[in-house]
Amino acid sequence: MAEKEVVQTESELEFGSKKCVCPKCGTEAPHAFRGVPCSKTKCPKCGSAMKGTQCGD
């Protein structure tokens, strides 16, 4: 299986995500580990890959 390409917004590239959000169930979590993208973090509620976002987005 091929890995998905991770596309980050300009602000994420410059500053990193402030929080991770699950696109499947909406669970939010703080972005805990600098250098590890949210897409590599699994949702604690449903197990889907999280998505990075800035606070207030």
N, C-alpha and C positions, 0 to 999 in steps of 0.2 A: 504494500500500500504506500503510495506517495505521500510525503508530508505536505501539509498546507503551507502556502507562503504567507508569512505574517506581514501585513501592511500597517504601518503606524502613521498617525497624523504628524504634521510638522511639530506641533506642540509636544507630542509624546516623544519624538526623537530628541527634542531639545531638553525637556524637563522630566520625562517619564510619566507614567500614569500615576494618578493620586489614589485611585480605587479601582477594584476589579468588579465587574458586573456580569452575572450569568445571563446570556441572551435567551436561554430557554425558560428559566423560572424566575428571573429578576433578583435573585439573591445578590446582595452587595457585600463586599469585604474590602478592608484596606489593602493597598498594595504593599505587602510585607517585605519582600526581598528585592533590593535594588539589583538590577542586572538580570533578573528572571522575569520575563514578560508574563503578563496575566494569562496569556493564551497557553502557557505551560502549567497553569494552576487549575486544578479541578474544583468545581463547585462543591462545597461541603454538603449541600442539600440534595443535588440530583446527579452529580458526577460529570456534568458537561464541562467543556473548556470555558474558562472565564474570558472576558473581553476587557481591555483597559479603557478607562475613561478619566477625564479630568473632573475634579469636584465642581459641582455647579453646572455640568453639562446636561 
